């Protein structure tokens, strides 16, 4: 795993693509994983704040996700127990002020190797539609996938992205907080025990 992570952190496959975005930035892969991890958080791609910090979910989305999972910051960032492996390891940049989607080349190049290097996983949390499609083979919409969360138990629980942009979605879907979140927190504790 150490050699794989070294190769990922040195990856520059998207250097030209990122240089051509509004931000004109260089790649900075952000990944946290160890073979001992019992839980995998499969996000979308780092945002600009994470690009600068080099640590996943160091933004309001991370605060919301930690609340959903019922984890404090120390546990959330415990690499021995939790792997944080987004669909694309680098911030993809902006186009007209919006985040670009994760470049598929990242997942096709690295994802199978990384997931195969995590033999102790008890729970996978695919966050957002990109991760759900890869991990669940889903091509339907995110709401339908998350609404059917019980069918993926006990090894997977799909979540919407914890972005502030999804606040209206959360209000329209009160079952998420009432039913899914308590079950999620219980399952997270079981997986990490």
MODELLER restraints for C-alpha pairs under 7 A, 6 or more apart:
rsr = mdl.restraints
at = mdl.atoms
rsr.add(forms.Gaussian(group=physical.xy_distance, feature=features.Distance(at['CA:1:A'], at['CA:34:A']), mean=6.96, stdev=0.5))
rsr.add(forms.Gaussian(group=physical.xy_distance, feature=features.Distance(at['CA:1:A'], at['CA:117:A']), mean=6.33, stdev=0.5))
rsr.add(forms.Gaussian(group=physical.xy_distance, feature=features.Distance(at['CA:8:A'], at['CA:29:A']), mean=6.80, stdev=0.5))
rsr.add(forms.Gaussian(group=physical.xy_distance, feature=features.Distance(at['CA:9:A'], at['CA:29:A']), mean=5.23, stdev=0.5))
rsr.add(forms.Gaussian(group=physical.xy_distance, feature=features.Distance(at['CA:12:A'], at['CA:27:A']), mean=6.14, stdev=0.5))
rsr.add(forms.Gaussian(group=physical.xy_distance, feature=features.Distance(at['CA:14:A'], at['CA:27:A']), mean=6.81, stdev=0.5))
rsr.add(forms.Gaussian(group=physical.xy_distance, feature=features.Distance(at['CA:15:A'], at['CA:26:A']), mean=5.79, stdev=0.5))
rsr.add(forms.Gaussian(group=physical.xy_distance, feature=features.Distance(at['CA:15:A'], at['CA:27:A']), mean=5.82, stdev=0.5))
rsr.add(forms.Gaussian(group=physical.xy_distance, feature=features.Distance(at['CA:18:A'], at['CA:24:A']), mean=5.86, stdev=0.5))
rsr.add(forms.Gaussian(group=physical.xy_distance, feature=features.Distance(at['CA:18:A'], at['CA:25:A']), mean=5.66, stdev=0.5))
rsr.add(forms.Gaussian(group=physical.xy_distance, feature=features.Distance(at['CA:18:A'], at['CA:26:A']), mean=6.20, stdev=0.5))
rsr.add(forms.Gaussian(group=physical.xy_distance, feature=features.Distance(at['CA:18:A'], at['CA:27:A']), mean=6.98, stdev=0.5))
rsr.add(forms.Gaussian(group=physical.xy_distance, feature=features.Distance(at['CA:18:A'], at['CA:92:A']), mean=6.36, stdev=0.5))
rsr.add(forms.Gaussian(group=physical.xy_distance, feature=features.Distance(at['CA:18:A'], at['CA:93:A']), mean=6.29, stdev=0.5))
rsr.add(forms.Gaussian(group=physical.xy_distance, feature=features.Distance(at['CA:19:A'], at['CA:25:A']), mean=5.33, stdev=0.5))
rsr.add(forms.Gaussian(group=physical.xy_distance, feature=features.Distance(at['CA:19:A'], at['CA:26:A']), mean=6.34, stdev=0.5))
rsr.add(forms.Gaussian(group=physical.xy_distance, feature=features.Distance(at['CA:21:A'], at['CA:93:A']), mean=5.72, stdev=0.5))
rsr.add(forms.Gaussian(group=physical.xy_distance, feature=features.Distance(at['CA:21:A'], at['CA:94:A']), mean=6.10, stdev=0.5))
rsr.add(forms.Gaussian(group=physical.xy_distance, feature=features.Distance(at['CA:21:A'], at['CA:95:A']), mean=6.62, stdev=0.5))
rsr.add(forms.Gaussian(group=physical.xy_distance, feature=features.Distance(at['CA:22:A'], at['CA:93:A']), mean=6.81, stdev=0.5))
rsr.add(forms.Gaussian(group=physical.xy_distance, feature=features.Distance(at['CA:22:A'], at['CA:94:A']), mean=5.63, stdev=0.5))
rsr.add(forms.Gaussian(group=physical.xy_distance, feature=features.Distance(at['CA:22:A'], at['CA:95:A']), mean=6.19, stdev=0.5))
rsr.add(forms.Gaussian(group=physical.xy_distance, feature=features.Distance(at['CA:23:A'], at['CA:93:A']), mean=5.96, stdev=0.5))
rsr.add(forms.Gaussian(group=physical.xy_distance, feature=features.Distance(at['CA:23:A'], at['CA:94:A']), mean=6.49, stdev=0.5))
rsr.add(forms.Gaussian(group=physical.xy_distance, feature=features.Distance(at['CA:27:A'], at['CA:90:A']), mean=5.85, stdev=0.5))
rsr.add(forms.Gaussian(group=physical.xy_distance, feature=features.Distance(at['CA:28:A'], at['CA:51:A']), mean=6.46, stdev=0.5))
rsr.add(forms.Gaussian(group=physical.xy_distance, feature=features.Distance(at['CA:28:A'], at['CA:90:A']), mean=5.42, stdev=0.5))
rsr.add(forms.Gaussian(group=physical.xy_distance, feature=features.Distance(at['CA:29:A'], at['CA:89:A']), mean=4.59, stdev=0.5))
rsr.add(forms.Gaussian(group=physical.xy_distance, feature=features.Distance(at['CA:29:A'], at['CA:90:A']), mean=4.61, stdev=0.5))
rsr.add(forms.Gaussian(group=physical.xy_distance, feature=features.Distance(at['CA:30:A'], at['CA:54:A']), mean=5.83, stdev=0.5))
rsr.add(forms.Gaussian(group=physical.xy_distance, feature=features.Distance(at['CA:30:A'], at['CA:55:A']), mean=6.46, stdev=0.5))
rsr.add(forms.Gaussian(group=physical.xy_distance, feature=features.Distance(at['CA:30:A'], at['CA:56:A']), mean=6.52, stdev=0.5))
rsr.add(forms.Gaussian(group=physical.xy_distance, feature=features.Distance(at['CA:30:A'], at['CA:89:A']), mean=5.13, stdev=0.5))
rsr.add(forms.Gaussian(group=physical.xy_distance, feature=features.Distance(at['CA:30:A'], at['CA:90:A']), mean=6.20, stdev=0.5))
rsr.add(forms.Gaussian(group=physical.xy_distance, feature=features.Distance(at['CA:31:A'], at['CA:84:A']), mean=6.01, stdev=0.5))
rsr.add(forms.Gaussian(group=physical.xy_distance, feature=features.Distance(at['CA:31:A'], at['CA:85:A']), mean=5.38, stdev=0.5))
rsr.add(forms.Gaussian(group=physical.xy_distance, feature=features.Distance(at['CA:31:A'], at['CA:89:A']), mean=6.31, stdev=0.5))
rsr.add(forms.Gaussian(group=physical.xy_distance, feature=features.Distance(at['CA:32:A'], at['CA:79:A']), mean=6.20, stdev=0.5))
rsr.add(forms.Gaussian(group=physical.xy_distance, feature=features.Distance(at['CA:32:A'], at['CA:83:A']), mean=5.37, stdev=0.5))
rsr.add(forms.Gaussian(group=physical.xy_distance, feature=features.Distance(at['CA:32:A'], at['CA:84:A']), mean=5.04, stdev=0.5))
rsr.add(forms.Gaussian(group=physical.xy_distance, feature=features.Distance(at['CA:32:A'], at['CA:85:A']), mean=6.41, stdev=0.5))
rsr.add(forms.Gaussian(group=physical.xy_distance, feature=features.Distance(at['CA:33:A'], at['CA:79:A']), mean=5.80, stdev=0.5))
rsr.add(forms.Gaussian(group=physical.xy_distance, feature=features.Distance(at['CA:33:A'], at['CA:83:A']), mean=4.30, stdev=0.5))
rsr.add(forms.Gaussian(group=physical.xy_distance, feature=features.Distance(at['CA:33:A'], at['CA:84:A']), mean=6.30, stdev=0.5))
rsr.add(forms.Gaussian(group=physical.xy_distance, feature=features.Distance(at['CA:34:A'], at['CA:79:A']), mean=6.06, stdev=0.5))
rsr.add(forms.Gaussian(group=physical.xy_distance, feature=features.Distance(at['CA:34:A'], at['CA:80:A']), mean=5.80, stdev=0.5))
rsr.add(forms.Gaussian(group=physical.xy_distance, feature=features.Distance(at['CA:34:A'], at['CA:83:A']), mean=6.66, stdev=0.5))
rsr.add(forms.Gaussian(group=physical.xy_distance, feature=features.Distance(at['CA:34:A'], at['CA:118:A']), mean=6.96, stdev=0.5))
rsr.add(forms.Gaussian(group=physical.xy_distance, feature=features.Distance(at['CA:35:A'], at['CA:117:A']), mean=5.88, stdev=0.5))
rsr.add(forms.Gaussian(group=physical.xy_distance, feature=features.Distance(at['CA:35:A'], at['CA:118:A']), mean=4.66, stdev=0.5))
rsr.add(forms.Gaussian(group=physical.xy_distance, feature=features.Distance(at['CA:35:A'], at['CA:119:A']), mean=6.39, stdev=0.5))
rsr.add(forms.Gaussian(group=physical.xy_distance, feature=features.Distance(at['CA:35:A'], at['CA:120:A']), mean=6.92, stdev=0.5))
rsr.add(forms.Gaussian(group=physical.xy_distance, feature=features.Distance(at['CA:36:A'], at['CA:80:A']), mean=5.31, stdev=0.5))
rsr.add(forms.Gaussian(group=physical.xy_distance, feature=features.Distance(at['CA:36:A'], at['CA:81:A']), mean=6.26, stdev=0.5))
rsr.add(forms.Gaussian(group=physical.xy_distance, feature=features.Distance(at['CA:36:A'], at['CA:118:A']), mean=6.93, stdev=0.5))
rsr.add(forms.Gaussian(group=physical.xy_distance, feature=features.Distance(at['CA:36:A'], at['CA:120:A']), mean=5.98, stdev=0.5))
rsr.add(forms.Gaussian(group=physical.xy_distance, feature=features.Distance(at['CA:37:A'], at['CA:79:A']), mean=6.61, stdev=0.5))
rsr.add(forms.Gaussian(group=physical.xy_distance, feature=features.Distance(at['CA:37:A'], at['CA:80:A']), mean=5.10, stdev=0.5))
rsr.add(forms.Gaussian(group=physical.xy_distance, feature=features.Distance(at['CA:37:A'], at['CA:81:A']), mean=4.05, stdev=0.5))
rsr.add(forms.Gaussian(group=physical.xy_distance, feature=features.Distance(at['CA:37:A'], at['CA:82:A']), mean=4.93, stdev=0.5))
rsr.add(forms.Gaussian(group=physical.xy_distance, feature=features.Distance(at['CA:37:A'], at['CA:83:A']), mean=5.73, stdev=0.5))
rsr.add(forms.Gaussian(group=physical.xy_distance, feature=features.Distance(at['CA:37:A'], at['CA:118:A']), mean=6.51, stdev=0.5))
rsr.add(forms.Gaussian(group=physical.xy_distance, feature=features.Distance(at['CA:37:A'], at['CA:120:A']), mean=6.12, stdev=0.5))
rsr.add(forms.Gaussian(group=physical.xy_distance, feature=features.Distance(at['CA:37:A'], at['CA:121:A']), mean=6.16, stdev=0.5))
rsr.add(forms.Gaussian(group=physical.xy_distance, feature=features.Distance(at['CA:38:A'], at['CA:81:A']), mean=5.19, stdev=0.5))
rsr.add(forms.Gaussian(group=physical.xy_distance, feature=features.Distance(at['CA:38:A'], at['CA:82:A']), mean=6.04, stdev=0.5))
rsr.add(forms.Gaussian(group=physical.xy_distance, feature=features.Distance(at['CA:38:A'], at['CA:120:A']), mean=5.30, stdev=0.5))
rsr.add(forms.Gaussian(group=physical.xy_distance, feature=features.Distance(at['CA:38:A'], at['CA:121:A']), mean=4.14, stdev=0.5))
rsr.add(forms.Gaussian(group=physical.xy_distance, feature=features.Distance(at['CA:38:A'], at['CA:122:A']), mean=5.18, stdev=0.5))
rsr.add(forms.Gaussian(group=physical.xy_distance, feature=features.Distance(at['CA:38:A'], at['CA:123:A']), mean=6.67, stdev=0.5))
rsr.add(forms.Gaussian(group=physical.xy_distance, feature=features.Distance(at['CA:38:A'], at['CA:191:A']), mean=6.31, stdev=0.5))
rsr.add(forms.Gaussian(group=physical.xy_distance, feature=features.Distance(at['CA:38:A'], at['CA:192:A']), mean=6.07, stdev=0.5))
rsr.add(forms.Gaussian(group=physical.xy_distance, feature=features.Distance(at['CA:39:A'], at['CA:81:A']), mean=6.42, stdev=0.5))
rsr.add(forms.Gaussian(group=physical.xy_distance, feature=features.Distance(at['CA:39:A'], at['CA:82:A']), mean=4.85, stdev=0.5))
rsr.add(forms.Gaussian(group=physical.xy_distance, feature=features.Distance(at['CA:39:A'], at['CA:83:A']), mean=6.18, stdev=0.5))
rsr.add(forms.Gaussian(group=physical.xy_distance, feature=features.Distance(at['CA:39:A'], at['CA:121:A']), mean=5.33, stdev=0.5))
rsr.add(forms.Gaussian(group=physical.xy_distance, feature=features.Distance(at['CA:39:A'], at['CA:122:A']), mean=5.85, stdev=0.5))
rsr.add(forms.Gaussian(group=physical.xy_distance, feature=features.Distance(at['CA:39:A'], at['CA:123:A']), mean=4.81, stdev=0.5))
rsr.add(forms.Gaussian(group=physical.xy_distance, feature=features.Distance(at['CA:39:A'], at['CA:124:A']), mean=5.76, stdev=0.5))
rsr.add(forms.Gaussian(group=physical.xy_distance, feature=features.Distance(at['CA:39:A'], at['CA:191:A']), mean=6.74, stdev=0.5))
rsr.add(forms.Gaussian(group=physical.xy_distance, feature=features.Distance(at['CA:40:A'], at['CA:82:A']), mean=5.88, stdev=0.5))
rsr.add(forms.Gaussian(group=physical.xy_distance, feature=features.Distance(at['CA:40:A'], at['CA:83:A']), mean=4.77, stdev=0.5))
rsr.add(forms.Gaussian(group=physical.xy_distance, feature=features.Distance(at['CA:40:A'], at['CA:84:A']), mean=5.93, stdev=0.5))
rsr.add(forms.Gaussian(group=physical.xy_distance, feature=features.Distance(at['CA:40:A'], at['CA:121:A']), mean=6.86, stdev=0.5))
rsr.add(forms.Gaussian(group=physical.xy_distance, feature=features.Distance(at['CA:40:A'], at['CA:123:A']), mean=6.35, stdev=0.5))
rsr.add(forms.Gaussian(group=physical.xy_distance, feature=features.Distance(at['CA:40:A'], at['CA:124:A']), mean=4.66, stdev=0.5))
rsr.add(forms.Gaussian(group=physical.xy_distance, feature=features.Distance(at['CA:40:A'], at['CA:125:A']), mean=6.05, stdev=0.5))
rsr.add(forms.Gaussian(group=physical.xy_distance, feature=features.Distance(at['CA:41:A'], at['CA:83:A']), mean=6.16, stdev=0.5))
rsr.add(forms.Gaussian(group=physical.xy_distance, feature=features.Distance(at['CA:41:A'], at['CA:84:A']), mean=4.82, stdev=0.5))
rsr.add(forms.Gaussian(group=physical.xy_distance, feature=features.Distance(at['CA:41:A'], at['CA:85:A']), mean=6.21, stdev=0.5))
rsr.add(forms.Gaussian(group=physical.xy_distance, feature=features.Distance(at['CA:41:A'], at['CA:124:A']), mean=6.09, stdev=0.5))
rsr.add(forms.Gaussian(group=physical.xy_distance, feature=features.Distance(at['CA:41:A'], at['CA:125:A']), mean=4.86, stdev=0.5))
rsr.add(forms.Gaussian(group=physical.xy_distance, feature=features.Distance(at['CA:41:A'], at['CA:126:A']), mean=6.27, stdev=0.5))
rsr.add(forms.Gaussian(group=physical.xy_distance, feature=features.Distance(at['CA:42:A'], at['CA:84:A']), mean=6.22, stdev=0.5))
rsr.add(forms.Gaussian(group=physical.xy_distance, feature=features.Distance(at['CA:42:A'], at['CA:85:A']), mean=5.15, stdev=0.5))
rsr.add(forms.Gaussian(group=physical.xy_distance, feature=features.Distance(at['CA:42:A'], at['CA:86:A']), mean=4.96, stdev=0.5))
rsr.add(forms.Gaussian(group=physical.xy_distance, feature=features.Distance(at['CA:42:A'], at['CA:87:A']), mean=6.66, stdev=0.5))
rsr.add(forms.Gaussian(group=physical.xy_distance, feature=features.Distance(at['CA:42:A'], at['CA:125:A']), mean=5.88, stdev=0.5))
rsr.add(forms.Gaussian(group=physical.xy_distance, feature=features.Distance(at['CA:42:A'], at['CA:126:A']), mean=4.71, stdev=0.5))
rsr.add(forms.Gaussian(group=physical.xy_distance, feature=features.Distance(at['CA:42:A'], at['CA:127:A']), mean=5.84, stdev=0.5))
rsr.add(forms.Gaussian(group=physical.xy_distance, feature=features.Distance(at['CA:42:A'], at['CA:131:A']), mean=5.95, stdev=0.5))
rsr.add(forms.Gaussian(group=physical.xy_distance, feature=features.Distance(at['CA:43:A'], at['CA:85:A']), mean=6.52, stdev=0.5))
rsr.add(forms.Gaussian(group=physical.xy_distance, feature=features.Distance(at['CA:43:A'], at['CA:86:A']), mean=4.18, stdev=0.5))
rsr.add(forms.Gaussian(group=physical.xy_distance, feature=features.Distance(at['CA:43:A'], at['CA:87:A']), mean=6.11, stdev=0.5))
rsr.add(forms.Gaussian(group=physical.xy_distance, feature=features.Distance(at['CA:43:A'], at['CA:126:A']), mean=6.30, stdev=0.5))
rsr.add(forms.Gaussian(group=physical.xy_distance, feature=features.Distance(at['CA:43:A'], at['CA:127:A']), mean=4.90, stdev=0.5))
rsr.add(forms.Gaussian(group=physical.xy_distance, feature=features.Distance(at['CA:43:A'], at['CA:128:A']), mean=6.84, stdev=0.5))
rsr.add(forms.Gaussian(group=physical.xy_distance, feature=features.Distance(at['CA:43:A'], at['CA:131:A']), mean=6.21, stdev=0.5))
rsr.add(forms.Gaussian(group=physical.xy_distance, feature=features.Distance(at['CA:44:A'], at['CA:86:A']), mean=5.09, stdev=0.5))
rsr.add(forms.Gaussian(group=physical.xy_distance, feature=features.Distance(at['CA:44:A'], at['CA:87:A']), mean=5.06, stdev=0.5))
rsr.add(forms.Gaussian(group=physical.xy_distance, feature=features.Distance(at['CA:44:A'], at['CA:88:A']), mean=6.49, stdev=0.5))
rsr.add(forms.Gaussian(group=physical.xy_distance, feature=features.Distance(at['CA:44:A'], at['CA:102:A']), mean=6.55, stdev=0.5))
rsr.add(forms.Gaussian(group=physical.xy_distance, feature=features.Distance(at['CA:44:A'], at['CA:127:A']), mean=6.84, stdev=0.5))
rsr.add(forms.Gaussian(group=physical.xy_distance, feature=features.Distance(at['CA:44:A'], at['CA:128:A']), mean=6.61, stdev=0.5))
rsr.add(forms.Gaussian(group=physical.xy_distance, feature=features.Distance(at['CA:44:A'], at['CA:130:A']), mean=6.23, stdev=0.5))
rsr.add(forms.Gaussian(group=physical.xy_distance, feature=features.Distance(at['CA:44:A'], at['CA:131:A']), mean=6.27, stdev=0.5))
rsr.add(forms.Gaussian(group=physical.xy_distance, feature=features.Distance(at['CA:45:A'], at['CA:86:A']), mean=5.31, stdev=0.5))
rsr.add(forms.Gaussian(group=physical.xy_distance, feature=features.Distance(at['CA:45:A'], at['CA:87:A']), mean=5.98, stdev=0.5))
rsr.add(forms.Gaussian(group=physical.xy_distance, feature=features.Distance(at['CA:45:A'], at['CA:88:A']), mean=4.92, stdev=0.5))
rsr.add(forms.Gaussian(group=physical.xy_distance, feature=features.Distance(at['CA:45:A'], at['CA:89:A']), mean=5.94, stdev=0.5))
rsr.add(forms.Gaussian(group=physical.xy_distance, feature=features.Distance(at['CA:45:A'], at['CA:90:A']), mean=6.26, stdev=0.5))
rsr.add(forms.Gaussian(group=physical.xy_distance, feature=features.Distance(at['CA:45:A'], at['CA:91:A']), mean=5.96, stdev=0.5))
rsr.add(forms.Gaussian(group=physical.xy_distance, feature=features.Distance(at['CA:45:A'], at['CA:102:A']), mean=5.78, stdev=0.5))
rsr.add(forms.Gaussian(group=physical.xy_distance, feature=features.Distance(at['CA:46:A'], at['CA:56:A']), mean=6.64, stdev=0.5))
rsr.add(forms.Gaussian(group=physical.xy_distance, feature=features.Distance(at['CA:46:A'], at['CA:89:A']), mean=6.69, stdev=0.5))
rsr.add(forms.Gaussian(group=physical.xy_distance, feature=features.Distance(at['CA:46:A'], at['CA:90:A']), mean=5.84, stdev=0.5))
rsr.add(forms.Gaussian(group=physical.xy_distance, feature=features.Distance(at['CA:46:A'], at['CA:91:A']), mean=4.73, stdev=0.5))
rsr.add(forms.Gaussian(group=physical.xy_distance, feature=features.Distance(at['CA:47:A'], at['CA:91:A']), mean=5.34, stdev=0.5))
rsr.add(forms.Gaussian(group=physical.xy_distance, feature=features.Distance(at['CA:48:A'], at['CA:91:A']), mean=6.24, stdev=0.5))
rsr.add(forms.Gaussian(group=physical.xy_distance, feature=features.Distance(at['CA:49:A'], at['CA:58:A']), mean=6.81, stdev=0.5))
rsr.add(forms.Gaussian(group=physical.xy_distance, feature=features.Distance(at['CA:49:A'], at['CA:59:A']), mean=6.51, stdev=0.5))
rsr.add(forms.Gaussian(group=physical.xy_distance, feature=features.Distance(at['CA:50:A'], at['CA:56:A']), mean=5.63, stdev=0.5))
rsr.add(forms.Gaussian(group=physical.xy_distance, feature=features.Distance(at['CA:50:A'], at['CA:57:A']), mean=6.41, stdev=0.5))
rsr.add(forms.Gaussian(group=physical.xy_distance, feature=features.Distance(at['CA:50:A'], at['CA:58:A']), mean=5.79, stdev=0.5))
rsr.add(forms.Gaussian(group=physical.xy_distance, feature=features.Distance(at['CA:51:A'], at['CA:91:A']), mean=5.88, stdev=0.5))
rsr.add(forms.Gaussian(group=physical.xy_distance, feature=features.Distance(at['CA:61:A'], at['CA:162:A']), mean=4.97, stdev=0.5))
rsr.add(forms.Gaussian(group=physical.xy_distance, feature=features.Distance(at['CA:61:A'], at['CA:163:A']), mean=4.85, stdev=0.5))
rsr.add(forms.Gaussian(group=physical.xy_distance, feature=features.Distance(at['CA:61:A'], at['CA:164:A']), mean=6.95, stdev=0.5))
rsr.add(forms.Gaussian(group=physical.xy_distance, feature=features.Distance(at['CA:64:A'], at['CA:162:A']), mean=5.89, stdev=0.5))
rsr.add(forms.Gaussian(group=physical.xy_distance, feature=features.Distance(at['CA:65:A'], at['CA:162:A']), mean=5.76, stdev=0.5))
rsr.add(forms.Gaussian(group=physical.xy_distance, feature=features.Distance(at['CA:66:A'], at['CA:72:A']), mean=6.51, stdev=0.5))
rsr.add(forms.Gaussian(group=physical.xy_distance, feature=features.Distance(at['CA:66:A'], at['CA:76:A']), mean=6.98, stdev=0.5))
rsr.add(forms.Gaussian(group=physical.xy_distance, feature=features.Distance(at['CA:68:A'], at['CA:181:A']), mean=6.12, stdev=0.5))
rsr.add(forms.Gaussian(group=physical.xy_distance, feature=features.Distance(at['CA:69:A'], at['CA:184:A']), mean=6.48, stdev=0.5))
rsr.add(forms.Gaussian(group=physical.xy_distance, feature=features.Distance(at['CA:69:A'], at['CA:185:A']), mean=5.21, stdev=0.5))
rsr.add(forms.Gaussian(group=physical.xy_distance, feature=features.Distance(at['CA:69:A'], at['CA:188:A']), mean=6.74, stdev=0.5))
rsr.add(forms.Gaussian(group=physical.xy_distance, feature=features.Distance(at['CA:70:A'], at['CA:185:A']), mean=5.52, stdev=0.5))
rsr.add(forms.Gaussian(group=physical.xy_distance, feature=features.Distance(at['CA:76:A'], at['CA:82:A']), mean=6.67, stdev=0.5))
rsr.add(forms.Gaussian(group=physical.xy_distance, feature=features.Distance(at['CA:81:A'], at['CA:192:A']), mean=6.61, stdev=0.5))
rsr.add(forms.Gaussian(group=physical.xy_distance, feature=features.Distance(at['CA:87:A'], at['CA:102:A']), mean=6.64, stdev=0.5))
rsr.add(forms.Gaussian(group=physical.xy_distance, feature=features.Distance(at['CA:87:A'], at['CA:106:A']), mean=7.00, stdev=0.5))
rsr.add(forms.Gaussian(group=physical.xy_distance, feature=features.Distance(at['CA:87:A'], at['CA:107:A']), mean=5.59, stdev=0.5))
rsr.add(forms.Gaussian(group=physical.xy_distance, feature=features.Distance(at['CA:87:A'], at['CA:131:A']), mean=6.19, stdev=0.5))
rsr.add(forms.Gaussian(group=physical.xy_distance, feature=features.Distance(at['CA:88:A'], at['CA:102:A']), mean=5.22, stdev=0.5))
rsr.add(forms.Gaussian(group=physical.xy_distance, feature=features.Distance(at['CA:88:A'], at['CA:103:A']), mean=6.36, stdev=0.5))
rsr.add(forms.Gaussian(group=physical.xy_distance, feature=features.Distance(at['CA:88:A'], at['CA:106:A']), mean=5.22, stdev=0.5))
rsr.add(forms.Gaussian(group=physical.xy_distance, feature=features.Distance(at['CA:88:A'], at['CA:107:A']), mean=6.19, stdev=0.5))
rsr.add(forms.Gaussian(group=physical.xy_distance, feature=features.Distance(at['CA:92:A'], at['CA:99:A']), mean=6.98, stdev=0.5))
rsr.add(forms.Gaussian(group=physical.xy_distance, feature=features.Distance(at['CA:92:A'], at['CA:100:A']), mean=5.59, stdev=0.5))
rsr.add(forms.Gaussian(group=physical.xy_distance, feature=features.Distance(at['CA:92:A'], at['CA:101:A']), mean=6.70, stdev=0.5))
rsr.add(forms.Gaussian(group=physical.xy_distance, feature=features.Distance(at['CA:92:A'], at['CA:102:A']), mean=5.97, stdev=0.5))
rsr.add(forms.Gaussian(group=physical.xy_distance, feature=features.Distance(at['CA:93:A'], at['CA:99:A']), mean=5.88, stdev=0.5))
rsr.add(forms.Gaussian(group=physical.xy_distance, feature=features.Distance(at['CA:93:A'], at['CA:100:A']), mean=5.73, stdev=0.5))
rsr.add(forms.Gaussian(group=physical.xy_distance, feature=features.Distance(at['CA:94:A'], at['CA:100:A']), mean=5.41, stdev=0.5))
rsr.add(forms.Gaussian(group=physical.xy_distance, feature=features.Distance(at['CA:122:A'], at['CA:155:A']), mean=5.87, stdev=0.5))
rsr.add(forms.Gaussian(group=physical.xy_distance, feature=features.Distance(at['CA:122:A'], at['CA:191:A']), mean=5.36, stdev=0.5))
rsr.add(forms.Gaussian(group=physical.xy_distance, feature=features.Distance(at['CA:123:A'], at['CA:155:A']), mean=4.56, stdev=0.5))
rsr.add(forms.Gaussian(group=physical.xy_distance, feature=features.Distance(at['CA:123:A'], at['CA:156:A']), mean=5.44, stdev=0.5))
rsr.add(forms.Gaussian(group=physical.xy_distance, feature=features.Distance(at['CA:123:A'], at['CA:191:A']), mean=6.15, stdev=0.5))
rsr.add(forms.Gaussian(group=physical.xy_distance, feature=features.Distance(at['CA:124:A'], at['CA:155:A']), mean=6.16, stdev=0.5))
rsr.add(forms.Gaussian(group=physical.xy_distance, feature=features.Distance(at['CA:124:A'], at['CA:156:A']), mean=4.70, stdev=0.5))
rsr.add(forms.Gaussian(group=physical.xy_distance, feature=features.Distance(at['CA:124:A'], at['CA:157:A']), mean=6.57, stdev=0.5))
rsr.add(forms.Gaussian(group=physical.xy_distance, feature=features.Distance(at['CA:125:A'], at['CA:156:A']), mean=5.84, stdev=0.5))
rsr.add(forms.Gaussian(group=physical.xy_distance, feature=features.Distance(at['CA:125:A'], at['CA:157:A']), mean=5.23, stdev=0.5))
rsr.add(forms.Gaussian(group=physical.xy_distance, feature=features.Distance(at['CA:125:A'], at['CA:158:A']), mean=5.54, stdev=0.5))
rsr.add(forms.Gaussian(group=physical.xy_distance, feature=features.Distance(at['CA:125:A'], at['CA:159:A']), mean=6.85, stdev=0.5))
rsr.add(forms.Gaussian(group=physical.xy_distance, feature=features.Distance(at['CA:126:A'], at['CA:132:A']), mean=5.21, stdev=0.5))
rsr.add(forms.Gaussian(group=physical.xy_distance, feature=features.Distance(at['CA:126:A'], at['CA:135:A']), mean=6.85, stdev=0.5))
rsr.add(forms.Gaussian(group=physical.xy_distance, feature=features.Distance(at['CA:126:A'], at['CA:157:A']), mean=6.91, stdev=0.5))
rsr.add(forms.Gaussian(group=physical.xy_distance, feature=features.Distance(at['CA:126:A'], at['CA:158:A']), mean=4.95, stdev=0.5))
rsr.add(forms.Gaussian(group=physical.xy_distance, feature=features.Distance(at['CA:126:A'], at['CA:159:A']), mean=6.25, stdev=0.5))
rsr.add(forms.Gaussian(group=physical.xy_distance, feature=features.Distance(at['CA:127:A'], at['CA:158:A']), mean=6.08, stdev=0.5))
rsr.add(forms.Gaussian(group=physical.xy_distance, feature=features.Distance(at['CA:127:A'], at['CA:159:A']), mean=4.82, stdev=0.5))
rsr.add(forms.Gaussian(group=physical.xy_distance, feature=features.Distance(at['CA:127:A'], at['CA:160:A']), mean=5.54, stdev=0.5))
rsr.add(forms.Gaussian(group=physical.xy_distance, feature=features.Distance(at['CA:127:A'], at['CA:161:A']), mean=5.38, stdev=0.5))
rsr.add(forms.Gaussian(group=physical.xy_distance, feature=features.Distance(at['CA:128:A'], at['CA:142:A']), mean=6.79, stdev=0.5))
rsr.add(forms.Gaussian(group=physical.xy_distance, feature=features.Distance(at['CA:128:A'], at['CA:159:A']), mean=6.14, stdev=0.5))
rsr.add(forms.Gaussian(group=physical.xy_distance, feature=features.Distance(at['CA:128:A'], at['CA:160:A']), mean=4.70, stdev=0.5))
rsr.add(forms.Gaussian(group=physical.xy_distance, feature=features.Distance(at['CA:128:A'], at['CA:161:A']), mean=4.73, stdev=0.5))
rsr.add(forms.Gaussian(group=physical.xy_distance, feature=features.Distance(at['CA:129:A'], at['CA:142:A']), mean=5.39, stdev=0.5))
rsr.add(forms.Gaussian(group=physical.xy_distance, feature=features.Distance(at['CA:132:A'], at['CA:138:A']), mean=6.26, stdev=0.5))
rsr.add(forms.Gaussian(group=physical.xy_distance, feature=features.Distance(at['CA:132:A'], at['CA:158:A']), mean=6.65, stdev=0.5))
rsr.add(forms.Gaussian(group=physical.xy_distance, feature=features.Distance(at['CA:133:A'], at['CA:139:A']), mean=5.86, stdev=0.5))
rsr.add(forms.Gaussian(group=physical.xy_distance, feature=features.Distance(at['CA:142:A'], at['CA:160:A']), mean=6.88, stdev=0.5))
rsr.add(forms.Gaussian(group=physical.xy_distance, feature=features.Distance(at['CA:146:A'], at['CA:158:A']), mean=5.41, stdev=0.5))
rsr.add(forms.Gaussian(group=physical.xy_distance, feature=features.Distance(at['CA:146:A'], at['CA:159:A']), mean=5.81, stdev=0.5))
rsr.add(forms.Gaussian(group=physical.xy_distance, feature=features.Distance(at['CA:146:A'], at['CA:160:A']), mean=6.96, stdev=0.5))
rsr.add(forms.Gaussian(group=physical.xy_distance, feature=features.Distance(at['CA:149:A'], at['CA:157:A']), mean=5.71, stdev=0.5))
rsr.add(forms.Gaussian(group=physical.xy_distance, feature=features.Distance(at['CA:149:A'], at['CA:158:A']), mean=6.11, stdev=0.5))
